[in-house]
Amino acid sequence: MGLFTDITPPGLISFKSPLPVKESVDKLVHLVESKGLTVFCRVDHAAGAAAAGMQLRPTTLVIFGNAKGGTPLMQAAQTIGIDLPLKVLAWEDASGQTWLGYNDPVWLAERHGIQAAGATTANAMRTLLSTVTEAAAMP
């Protein structure tokens, strides 16, 4: 796993992608949908910045999931709903490197105090996120 050189925020897992942000996101969306998950939206932060007259390197958030995955965690602690559905952020750093990153679901379960109750679901989500993100980061 290639972590970026800045200080890594707690719980964030990230991978380098040789593809531009848009291509990485398109590939990620295809992979997520092929797993039977719903893509709720793409948030193009760079377009939002441009609309506000500001500049931002390419930065896109993909929000996706399904109720069968997230509901068991919210049954254990409804506050985890602030961190669900799942999200992957794609961004271009100052040197032009594309990154894909997500919050580790196991870390999220710990954050909300449901390590035991949420372990099986969080680990399954961790595997899913790792699989689709690593695949999206391949040329």
Backbone as CSV, one residue per row, in Angstrom:
resi,resn,N_x,N_y,N_z,CA_x,CA_y,CA_z,C_x,C_y,C_z
1,MET,0.852,-1.167,0.000,0.000,0.000,0.000,0.894,1.224,0.000
2,GLY,0.659,2.141,-0.924,1.475,3.337,-1.011,0.815,4.498,-0.305
3,LEU,1.253,4.791,0.904,0.688,5.916,1.631,1.345,7.207,1.177
4,PHE,0.565,8.284,1.148,1.119,9.546,0.707,2.078,10.090,1.759
5,THR,2.925,11.021,1.353,4.028,11.449,2.190,3.632,12.424,3.294
6,ASP,2.527,13.110,3.162,2.078,14.004,4.233,1.684,13.163,5.439
7,ILE,1.391,13.795,6.534,0.931,13.068,7.713,-0.393,12.398,7.375
8,THR,-0.456,11.084,7.567,-1.663,10.326,7.237,-2.690,10.500,8.349
9,PRO,-3.880,10.968,8.018,-4.933,11.078,9.038,-5.279,9.701,9.604
10,PRO,-5.630,9.634,10.882,-5.988,8.339,11.480,-7.117,7.658,10.713
11,GLY,-6.939,6.360,10.466,-7.983,5.573,9.824,-8.028,5.645,8.318
12,LEU,-7.205,6.500,7.705,-7.235,6.654,6.248,-6.291,5.656,5.593
13,ILE,-6.815,4.930,4.624,-6.013,4.007,3.821,-5.995,4.570,2.409
14,SER,-4.808,4.656,1.814,-4.726,5.245,0.481,-3.766,4.477,-0.404
15,PHE,-4.029,4.567,-1.711,-3.248,3.888,-2.734,-2.917,4.861,-3.850
16,LYS,-1.713,4.747,-4.394,-1.348,5.513,-5.581,-2.052,4.905,-6.786
17,SER,-2.450,5.760,-7.700,-3.013,5.303,-8.977,-2.200,5.913,-10.105
18,PRO,-1.847,5.109,-11.115,-1.130,5.661,-12.258,-2.054,6.399,-13.229
19,LEU,-3.352,6.303,-12.987,-4.342,6.922,-13.863,-4.716,8.309,-13.355
20,PRO,-5.198,9.181,-14.239,-5.725,10.470,-13.783,-6.952,10.255,-12.875
21,VAL,-7.309,11.270,-12.122,-8.426,11.168,-11.180,-9.698,10.691,-11.872
22,LYS,-10.083,11.316,-12.982,-11.343,10.943,-13.632,-11.347,9.481,-14.056
23,GLU,-10.264,9.011,-14.650,-10.201,7.608,-15.073,-10.226,6.664,-13.867
24,SER,-9.536,7.049,-12.808,-9.545,6.232,-11.589,-10.956,6.138,-11.018
25,VAL,-11.663,7.263,-11.004,-13.031,7.295,-10.481,-13.964,6.475,-11.371
26,ASP,-13.846,6.642,-12.682,-14.698,5.868,-13.596,-14.484,4.368,-13.392
27,LYS,-13.241,3.967,-13.246,-12.927,2.558,-13.029,-13.481,2.088,-11.680
28,LEU,-13.324,2.899,-10.655,-13.851,2.567,-9.326,-15.362,2.386,-9.365
29,VAL,-16.072,3.310,-9.995,-17.530,3.230,-10.093,-17.945,1.934,-10.788
30,HIS,-17.274,1.604,-11.866,-17.586,0.354,-12.574,-17.388,-0.853,-11.648
31,LEU,-16.291,-0.888,-10.922,-16.000,-2.001,-10.012,-17.021,-2.085,-8.881
32,VAL,-17.372,-0.952,-8.313,-18.358,-0.911,-7.223,-19.704,-1.439,-7.709
33,GLU,-20.142,-0.953,-8.870,-21.422,-1.405,-9.416,-21.391,-2.888,-9.758
34,SER,-20.236,-3.384,-10.213,-20.130,-4.810,-10.553,-20.240,-5.694,-9.314
35,LYS,-20.027,-5.114,-8.128,-20.167,-5.847,-6.863,-21.600,-5.763,-6.328
36,GLY,-22.504,-5.118,-7.084,-23.898,-5.026,-6.675,-24.204,-3.890,-5.721
37,LEU,-23.277,-2.959,-5.577,-23.497,-1.812,-4.698,-24.078,-0.649,-5.501
38,THR,-24.751,0.234,-4.810,-25.334,1.419,-5.427,-24.375,2.592,-5.291
39,VAL,-24.084,3.255,-6.405,-23.319,4.500,-6.354,-24.340,5.618,-6.197
40,PHE,-24.308,6.272,-5.060,-25.284,7.328,-4.766,-24.909,8.633,-5.450
41,CYS,-23.616,8.947,-5.465,-23.208,10.166,-6.166,-21.695,10.266,-6.261
42,ARG,-21.306,11.158,-7.151,-19.913,11.593,-7.276,-19.929,13.072,-6.922
43,VAL,-19.039,13.479,-6.071,-18.920,14.889,-5.708,-17.597,15.392,-6.288
44,ASP,-17.692,16.269,-7.276,-16.510,16.837,-7.907,-16.149,18.120,-7.164
45,HIS,-15.247,17.986,-6.197,-14.868,19.141,-5.371,-14.157,20.211,-6.192
46,ALA,-13.387,19.806,-7.206,-12.690,20.788,-8.042,-13.687,21.634,-8.832
47,ALA,-14.759,21.000,-9.326,-15.797,21.756,-10.046,-16.501,22.720,-9.095
48,GLY,-16.745,22.282,-7.871,-17.358,23.172,-6.878,-16.469,24.366,-6.576
49,ALA,-15.182,24.108,-6.456,-14.239,25.203,-6.209,-14.235,26.181,-7.379
50,ALA,-14.221,25.634,-8.599,-14.223,26.495,-9.792,-15.484,27.359,-9.837
51,ALA,-16.618,26.776,-9.466,-17.878,27.531,-9.458,-17.845,28.666,-8.436
52,ALA,-17.005,28.516,-7.413,-16.859,29.551,-6.393,-15.707,30.500,-6.710
53,GLY,-15.124,30.341,-7.914,-14.029,31.205,-8.321,-12.696,30.839,-7.673
54,MET,-12.577,29.588,-7.246,-11.356,29.140,-6.573,-10.747,27.974,-7.351
55,GLN,-9.501,27.688,-7.072,-8.820,26.582,-7.738,-8.616,25.430,-6.764
56,LEU,-8.741,24.226,-7.293,-8.466,23.011,-6.526,-8.036,21.950,-7.526
57,ARG,-6.951,21.259,-7.207,-6.544,20.150,-8.082,-7.694,19.145,-8.154
58,PRO,-7.711,18.277,-9.168,-8.784,17.291,-9.288,-8.991,16.519,-7.978
59,THR,-10.220,16.536,-7.495,-10.593,15.894,-6.230,-12.052,15.470,-6.343
60,THR,-12.298,14.157,-6.323,-13.657,13.645,-6.476,-13.945,12.619,-5.400
61,LEU,-15.117,12.744,-4.784,-15.580,11.809,-3.767,-16.675,10.939,-4.370
62,VAL,-16.556,9.613,-4.199,-17.576,8.672,-4.653,-18.244,8.092,-3.407
63,ILE,-19.574,8.184,-3.350,-20.345,7.694,-2.209,-21.180,6.515,-2.679
64,PHE,-21.052,5.379,-1.964,-21.722,4.158,-2.415,-21.970,3.216,-1.239
65,GLY,-22.825,2.214,-1.476,-23.066,1.201,-0.453,-24.364,0.464,-0.710
66,ASN,-24.807,-0.238,0.341,-26.126,-0.854,0.339,-26.572,-1.065,1.775
67,ALA,-27.863,-1.135,1.963,-28.427,-1.216,3.314,-28.033,-2.497,4.038
68,LYS,-27.860,-3.596,3.307,-27.483,-4.849,3.951,-26.117,-4.752,4.606
69,GLY,-25.255,-3.930,4.049,-23.929,-3.760,4.629,-23.898,-2.773,5.773
70,GLY,-24.517,-1.625,5.598,-24.426,-0.561,6.596,-25.370,-0.676,7.777
71,THR,-26.546,-1.237,7.547,-27.544,-1.292,8.623,-27.065,-2.038,9.863
72,PRO,-26.408,-3.201,9.739,-25.949,-3.872,10.958,-25.030,-2.995,11.824
73,LEU,-24.198,-2.193,11.186,-23.344,-1.295,11.966,-24.168,-0.207,12.643
74,MET,-25.154,0.322,11.939,-25.998,1.369,12.534,-26.916,0.802,13.612
75,GLN,-27.263,-0.492,13.520,-28.035,-1.119,14.593,-27.198,-1.203,15.860
76,ALA,-25.895,-1.371,15.694,-24.993,-1.441,16.842,-24.699,-0.054,17.412
77,ALA,-24.592,0.946,16.545,-24.343,2.335,16.976,-24.804,3.260,15.863
78,GLN,-25.931,3.916,16.079,-26.481,4.771,15.024,-25.537,5.898,14.632
79,THR,-24.640,6.287,15.526,-23.724,7.383,15.207,-22.800,7.057,14.050
80,ILE,-22.593,5.766,13.745,-21.729,5.422,12.610,-22.365,5.856,11.290
81,GLY,-23.649,6.196,11.327,-24.321,6.725,10.140,-23.683,8.003,9.621
82,ILE,-22.942,8.725,10.462,-22.227,9.918,10.002,-21.105,9.534,9.033
83,ASP,-20.631,8.294,9.140,-19.535,7.810,8.309,-19.983,6.873,7.190
84,LEU,-21.260,6.653,7.077,-21.821,5.798,6.032,-22.743,6.630,5.157
85,PRO,-22.966,6.275,3.918,-22.444,5.160,3.152,-20.915,5.251,3.010
86,LEU,-20.364,4.204,2.399,-18.932,4.157,2.153,-18.540,5.263,1.183
87,LYS,-17.279,5.689,1.304,-16.773,6.763,0.450,-15.347,6.446,0.030
88,VAL,-15.011,6.805,-1.189,-13.627,6.777,-1.655,-13.345,8.153,-2.246
89,LEU,-12.231,8.729,-1.826,-11.805,10.027,-2.345,-10.660,9.803,-3.326
90,ALA,-10.772,10.406,-4.501,-9.683,10.399,-5.488,-9.180,11.833,-5.594
91,TRP,-7.856,11.992,-5.513,-7.302,13.338,-5.597,-5.932,13.305,-6.263
92,GLU,-5.572,14.468,-6.786,-4.260,14.661,-7.394,-3.447,15.529,-6.451
93,ASP,-2.267,15.043,-6.053,-1.447,15.829,-5.134,-0.650,16.897,-5.893
94,ALA,0.133,17.682,-5.174,0.860,18.807,-5.766,1.871,18.368,-6.824
95,SER,2.327,17.116,-6.774,3.286,16.636,-7.766,2.604,15.950,-8.950
96,GLY,1.261,15.931,-8.972,0.527,15.331,-10.079,0.191,13.863,-9.885
97,GLN,0.529,13.299,-8.718,0.228,11.901,-8.412,-1.239,11.756,-8.013
98,THR,-1.927,10.771,-8.591,-3.311,10.476,-8.219,-3.312,9.496,-7.055
99,TRP,-4.217,9.732,-6.116,-4.399,8.874,-4.946,-5.860,8.478,-4.824
100,LEU,-6.112,7.289,-4.285,-7.447,6.838,-3.911,-7.381,6.510,-2.428
101,GLY,-8.306,7.060,-1.654,-8.276,6.825,-0.219,-9.665,6.633,0.360
102,TYR,-9.700,5.911,1.486,-10.968,5.666,2.174,-10.714,5.483,3.658
103,ASN,-11.767,5.691,4.436,-11.699,5.430,5.868,-11.817,3.931,6.104
104,ASP,-10.913,3.386,6.909,-10.926,1.964,7.243,-12.174,1.662,8.066
105,PRO,-13.066,0.789,7.573,-14.281,0.473,8.324,-14.011,-0.108,9.728
106,VAL,-12.911,-0.829,9.888,-12.568,-1.353,11.217,-12.245,-0.184,12.145
107,TRP,-11.518,0.804,11.645,-11.229,2.005,12.424,-12.530,2.749,12.752
108,LEU,-13.455,2.808,11.791,-14.737,3.472,12.046,-15.517,2.753,13.146
109,ALA,-15.513,1.421,13.120,-16.203,0.655,14.169,-15.585,0.961,15.537
110,GLU,-14.267,1.051,15.593,-13.595,1.406,16.851,-13.973,2.815,17.274
111,ARG,-14.006,3.729,16.315,-14.359,5.129,16.600,-15.726,5.237,17.268
112,HIS,-16.650,4.363,16.848,-18.012,4.410,17.376,-18.253,3.382,18.479
113,GLY,-17.174,2.740,18.954,-17.262,1.843,20.097,-17.974,0.528,19.841
114,ILE,-17.928,0.051,18.600,-18.623,-1.207,18.282,-17.654,-2.234,17.689
115,GLN,-16.440,-2.282,18.240,-15.436,-3.206,17.723,-15.959,-4.633,17.695
116,ALA,-16.542,-5.102,18.774,-17.012,-6.496,18.842,-18.263,-6.689,17.995
117,ALA,-19.271,-5.851,18.201,-20.547,-6.008,17.495,-20.408,-5.775,15.996
118,GLY,-19.462,-4.931,15.602,-19.334,-4.593,14.192,-18.181,-5.269,13.474
119,ALA,-17.479,-6.169,14.161,-16.248,-6.740,13.599,-16.467,-7.453,12.273
120,THR,-17.450,-8.324,12.192,-17.659,-9.104,10.966,-18.010,-8.195,9.796
121,THR,-18.945,-7.297,10.015,-19.370,-6.387,8.946,-18.239,-5.438,8.558
122,ALA,-17.555,-4.870,9.544,-16.469,-3.929,9.256,-15.338,-4.613,8.492
123,ASN,-15.027,-5.845,8.857,-13.977,-6.566,8.131,-14.391,-6.877,6.705
124,ALA,-15.665,-7.221,6.499,-16.157,-7.467,5.138,-16.080,-6.178,4.311
125,MET,-16.450,-5.048,4.915,-16.367,-3.767,4.216,-14.916,-3.419,3.908
126,ARG,-14.018,-3.701,4.848,-12.591,-3.434,4.642,-12.082,-4.216,3.426
127,THR,-12.461,-5.485,3.340,-12.040,-6.324,2.216,-12.593,-5.784,0.906
128,LEU,-13.872,-5.430,0.898,-14.496,-4.879,-0.300,-13.792,-3.598,-0.746
129,LEU,-13.600,-2.668,0.184,-12.958,-1.394,-0.160,-11.543,-1.611,-0.679
130,SER,-10.805,-2.482,-0.032,-9.448,-2.773,-0.475,-9.460,-3.354,-1.890
131,THR,-10.358,-4.290,-2.133,-10.442,-4.950,-3.443,-10.757,-3.944,-4.558
132,VAL,-11.808,-3.160,-4.376,-12.197,-2.249,-5.462,-11.225,-1.075,-5.614
133,THR,-10.678,-0.599,-4.510,-9.756,0.535,-4.597,-8.427,0.123,-5.218
134,GLU,-7.895,-1.020,-4.783,-6.642,-1.490,-5.381,-6.823,-1.783,-6.866
135,ALA,-7.955,-2.393,-7.230,-8.221,-2.700,-8.642,-8.371,-1.412,-9.466
136,ALA,-9.011,-0.403,-8.901,-9.188,0.867,-9.599,-7.858,1.591,-9.777
137,ALA,-6.898,1.286,-8.917,-5.591,1.932,-8.974,-4.598,1.180,-9.866
138,MET,-5.087,0.178,-10.581,-4.222,-0.571,-11.504,-4.358,-0.007,-12.909
139,PRO,-3.242,-0.001,-13.661,-3.317,0.534,-15.043,-4.162,-0.351,-15.954
